[in-house]
């Protein structure tokens, strides 16, 4: 607690010269007021200037302070926090930090400006202000995982020892088993040796799968009435959209008109082709004249795996969905090319009955109920953070 300072009584404070009604002439009092008001204005201006100069400096000093605090190494088994009494070690905390590193870097694109604005160089990830955000995300992830492990242990789905030390033992045992299996010429699935972070993810995924299976087996949670209500509230998920199969002509364009025609020339070509088709000339015959452009959108069509809508841009897709079998579209521009479409087949949208998609409904329902249940358990968890260790957590130690 800061030291308490007693204020000076009003009667003991010295009055500014010239402000006492009994001192000097009235004109002197007015001049003194003007001087004081002018000085007060300068004081406010100086305060604002100091704030503008010192604010970024304070941010840099905060980072420097954190770097100095984090300079001491943290033992791998040091406790960063406890969740319902179960420790989160610095080693598992650092694993979580590594998972979120890329996301945090992308979300703080302008952090360097705080340093370059003061002529300083920000080098190394530890120097970034975003380390605070990284710690926060890692803590949230570790708390949630620990809550999941505690629940699994209570349900008999996990060992009694859910510590990080036991996880490392299991990792060593699994890698030894794989090494021996390979030596005997046996087939193994997955990597020959698990990395720590990969095995951490694999074990967690298996844990969540078991917890969701247990939840799905609970009739009081997954009853038929609840599932039907879930299905009707999300009916848009359980339908097949309209399908169309089209043939297309394409003329790409570019500003310079080097590899492709200019935009104006490409439009004229496509409008002429549309007129010929409208007058009865076969679509296939006219499209042969544009065969040299046929490979323009081939990569997108190949990636779509023959789904006629997947390769299309939004404008082309909208035009295609308006067509009936045998109908030819108007000329469509998508910013890169002009298209002319001929609809060959059209299948109406299909809404699947509850009985047809019941398994999918159960899976999605369980997923949502699981996440909601975990949110509740996390909110109810007793979390104690060791600030001394927490503020020293980084990625280089």
ZIFEN-V713882 format. One record per residue. RES is the residue in one small letter. SS is DSSP state (hx for helix, st for strand, lp for the rest). OMEGA is omega in whole degrees, -180 to 180 (999 if undefined). D_FIRST is the distance of its C-alpha to the first C-alpha in Angstrom with 1 decimal. Layout:
res;ss;omega;d_first
RES;SS;OMEGA;D_FIRST
RES;SS;OMEGA;D_FIRST
//
This chain:
res;ss;omega;d_first
x;lp;-179;0.0
x;lp;-180;3.8
x;lp;-179;6.6
x;lp;-179;8.7
x;lp;-180;12.2
x;lp;179;15.3
x;lp;178;18.0
x;lp;179;21.4
x;lp;-177;24.1
x;hx;-176;26.6
x;hx;-179;29.5
x;hx;-178;28.1
x;lp;179;27.7
x;lp;178;30.6
x;lp;177;32.8
x;lp;180;34.1
x;lp;177;37.6
x;lp;-179;40.3
x;lp;177;38.2
x;lp;-179;39.3
x;lp;-178;42.4
x;lp;-177;44.1
x;lp;171;43.6
x;lp;-177;46.5
x;lp;177;48.6
x;hx;179;47.7
x;hx;178;48.3
x;hx;179;45.7
x;hx;180;43.1
x;hx;179;44.0
x;hx;179;43.7
x;hx;177;40.3
x;hx;180;39.1
x;hx;179;40.5
x;hx;-178;38.8
x;hx;-179;35.4
x;hx;179;35.9
x;hx;179;37.1
x;hx;178;34.1
x;hx;178;31.8
x;hx;178;33.7
x;hx;-180;33.4
x;hx;179;29.6
x;hx;180;29.3
x;hx;180;31.7
x;hx;179;29.8
x;hx;-180;26.5
x;hx;179;28.4
x;hx;179;30.0
x;hx;180;26.9
x;hx;-180;25.4
x;hx;-178;28.6
x;hx;-172;28.6
x;hx;-178;25.0
x;hx;178;24.6
x;hx;178;27.0
x;hx;179;25.8
x;hx;179;22.2
x;hx;179;23.9
x;hx;179;25.8
x;hx;177;22.8
x;hx;179;21.1
x;hx;179;24.3
x;hx;178;24.6
x;hx;180;21.2
x;hx;178;22.3
x;hx;178;25.5
x;hx;179;24.0
x;hx;-176;21.9
x;lp;-176;25.2
x;lp;179;27.3
x;lp;-179;27.2
x;lp;179;29.9
x;lp;179;29.2
x;lp;-178;31.6
x;lp;-178;33.9
x;lp;178;33.1
x;lp;-178;29.3
x;st;178;27.8
x;st;-179;26.1
x;st;171;25.8
x;st;179;27.5
x;st;-174;29.5
x;lp;178;30.4
x;lp;-180;29.9
x;st;-174;32.2
x;st;169;30.7
x;st;-176;30.9
x;st;180;31.6
x;hx;-179;30.9
x;hx;179;34.7
x;hx;176;35.2
x;hx;180;32.2
x;hx;175;33.7
x;hx;179;37.1
x;hx;178;35.5
x;hx;180;34.0
x;hx;179;37.5
x;hx;-174;38.9
x;hx;-174;36.8
x;hx;-177;36.9
x;hx;-179;39.9
x;hx;-178;38.7
x;hx;179;35.4
x;hx;-179;37.2
x;hx;-177;39.6
x;hx;178;37.0
x;lp;-174;35.2
x;lp;-173;38.3
x;lp;-177;36.7
x;lp;-177;33.7
x;lp;-176;35.6
x;hx;-180;35.5
x;hx;180;31.9
x;hx;-177;32.9
x;hx;178;36.4
x;lp;179;35.2
x;lp;179;33.5
x;lp;-180;36.4
x;lp;180;34.7
x;lp;178;36.3
x;lp;-178;34.7
x;lp;177;36.5
x;lp;-176;36.0
x;hx;-178;34.5
x;hx;-178;31.2
x;hx;-173;30.6
x;lp;178;30.9
x;lp;-176;28.1
x;lp;177;29.9
x;hx;178;28.6
x;hx;178;25.7
x;hx;180;28.4
x;hx;178;30.5
x;hx;-179;27.8
x;hx;179;27.3
x;hx;179;31.1
x;hx;180;31.4
x;hx;179;28.9
x;hx;-180;30.6
x;hx;-179;34.0
x;hx;179;33.0
x;hx;-179;31.6
x;hx;179;34.8
x;hx;-179;37.0
x;hx;177;35.4
x;hx;178;35.9
x;hx;179;39.5
x;hx;178;40.0
x;hx;177;38.6
x;hx;180;41.0
x;hx;178;43.9
x;hx;179;43.3
x;hx;-179;43.3
x;lp;-180;46.5
x;lp;-179;48.1
x;lp;180;48.3
x;lp;177;46.3
x;lp;177;46.0
x;lp;179;43.6
x;lp;-180;41.9
x;lp;-179;40.3
x;lp;178;38.1
x;hx;177;38.3
x;hx;178;40.0
x;hx;176;42.8
x;hx;180;43.1
x;hx;176;43.7
x;hx;179;46.3
x;hx;177;48.0
x;hx;179;48.1
x;hx;179;49.7
x;hx;-179;52.2
x;hx;179;53.1
x;hx;175;53.7
x;hx;179;55.8
x;hx;-180;57.8
x;hx;179;58.5
x;hx;179;59.5
x;hx;179;61.9
x;hx;178;63.3
x;hx;179;64.1
x;hx;179;65.7
x;lp;179;68.0
x;lp;-179;68.9
x;lp;179;67.2
x;lp;175;65.9
x;lp;-180;62.2
x;lp;-177;60.3
x;lp;-177;57.4
x;lp;176;56.3
x;lp;176;57.8
x;lp;179;54.2
x;lp;165;51.0
x;lp;-177;48.1
x;hx;-178;44.8
x;hx;180;43.5
x;hx;-180;46.9
x;hx;176;47.2
x;hx;178;43.7
x;hx;-180;44.9
x;hx;-179;48.2
x;hx;180;46.8
x;hx;179;44.4
x;hx;178;47.2
x;hx;179;49.3
x;hx;-180;46.6
x;hx;178;46.2
x;hx;180;50.0
x;hx;179;50.3
x;hx;179;47.6
x;hx;176;49.4
x;hx;178;52.7
x;hx;179;51.4
x;hx;-179;50.1
x;hx;-179;53.5
x;lp;-178;55.3
x;lp;-179;53.5
x;lp;-180;56.0
x;lp;179;53.4
x;lp;-177;51.4
x;lp;175;54.3
x;lp;-176;56.9
x;hx;-180;59.8
x;hx;179;58.9
x;hx;180;55.3
x;hx;179;56.9
x;hx;177;59.3
x;hx;178;56.7
x;hx;180;54.7
x;hx;-177;57.9
x;hx;-180;58.8
x;hx;-179;55.3
x;lp;-175;55.5
x;hx;-178;59.2
x;hx;179;58.9
x;hx;-170;57.9
x;lp;175;61.1
x;st;176;63.8
x;st;-178;65.7
x;lp;177;65.8
x;lp;176;69.0
x;st;175;70.7
x;st;174;73.0
x;st;-174;75.1
x;st;165;76.0
x;st;-178;78.0
x;st;166;76.7
x;st;-180;77.8
x;st;173;75.3
x;st;177;75.5
x;st;178;72.4
x;st;176;71.8
x;lp;-173;70.0
x;lp;-175;69.7
x;lp;-179;71.8
x;lp;-179;74.6
x;lp;179;74.9
x;lp;-179;74.6
x;lp;177;74.7
x;st;173;76.2
x;lp;-178;74.3
x;hx;-179;72.8
x;hx;-180;75.7
x;hx;179;78.3
x;hx;178;76.6
x;hx;180;76.6
x;hx;179;80.3
x;hx;-177;81.2
x;hx;178;79.4
x;hx;177;80.8
x;hx;179;84.3
x;hx;179;83.7
x;hx;-179;82.6
x;hx;180;85.8
x;hx;179;88.0
x;hx;179;86.5
x;hx;-180;86.7
x;lp;173;90.4
x;lp;179;91.1
x;lp;-177;90.7
x;lp;180;89.1
x;hx;-178;85.3
x;hx;-179;85.9
x;hx;-179;88.5
x;hx;-176;86.4
x;hx;179;83.3
x;hx;-180;85.3
x;hx;179;85.3
x;hx;-176;81.5
x;hx;-178;81.5
x;hx;179;80.2
x;hx;-171;76.9
x;lp;-177;76.7
x;lp;-177;74.2
x;lp;-178;71.7
x;lp;-179;69.6
x;hx;-180;70.8
x;hx;-179;67.4
x;hx;-179;65.8
x;hx;178;68.8
x;hx;179;68.8
x;hx;-178;65.2
x;lp;179;65.8
x;lp;174;68.1
x;lp;173;70.9
x;lp;-171;68.8
x;lp;-180;70.3
x;lp;-171;67.2
x;lp;-175;64.7
x;lp;-172;65.8
x;lp;170;66.1
x;lp;-175;63.7
x;hx;-179;62.6
x;hx;-180;65.3
x;hx;179;68.1
x;hx;179;66.9
x;hx;179;66.9
x;hx;-179;70.5
x;hx;-178;71.6
x;hx;179;70.3
x;lp;-172;72.5
x;lp;171;75.7
x;lp;-180;78.4
x;lp;-180;80.7
x;lp;-178;83.1
x;lp;179;81.1
x;st;-179;80.2
x;lp;167;77.1
x;lp;178;76.8
x;lp;-176;75.5
x;st;177;71.8
x;st;178;69.5
x;lp;179;66.2
x;lp;179;65.2
x;lp;-174;66.8
x;st;172;70.3
x;st;-178;72.7
x;st;169;73.8
x;st;-172;76.8
x;st;172;76.6
x;st;-179;79.2
x;st;178;78.2
x;st;-179;80.1
x;st;177;78.4
x;st;177;76.0
x;st;-178;74.4
x;lp;177;72.7
x;lp;-179;69.2
x;st;174;69.1
x;st;-177;66.8
x;lp;177;66.5
x;lp;-179;67.0
x;hx;-178;64.3
x;hx;-179;66.5
x;hx;-174;67.0
x;lp;-175;63.3
x;hx;180;62.0
x;hx;178;60.7
x;hx;179;58.8
x;hx;180;57.3
x;hx;-178;56.2
x;hx;-178;54.5
x;hx;178;52.6
x;hx;179;51.8
x;hx;178;50.4
x;hx;-178;48.4
x;hx;179;46.7
x;hx;179;46.2
x;hx;-179;44.8
x;hx;179;42.2
x;hx;180;41.3
x;hx;178;41.0
x;hx;177;38.8
x;hx;-180;36.5
x;hx;-180;36.1
x;hx;178;35.5
x;hx;179;32.8
x;hx;-178;31.0
x;hx;-175;31.3
x;lp;174;30.2
x;lp;-175;27.1
x;st;178;25.5
x;st;-177;22.8
x;st;174;21.9
x;lp;-173;21.0
x;hx;-180;18.9
x;hx;179;19.5
x;hx;-177;23.2
x;hx;-178;23.3
x;lp;177;21.9
x;lp;-178;24.4
x;lp;177;27.4
x;lp;-176;30.1
x;lp;-177;33.8
x;lp;-180;34.8
x;lp;999;33.6
//
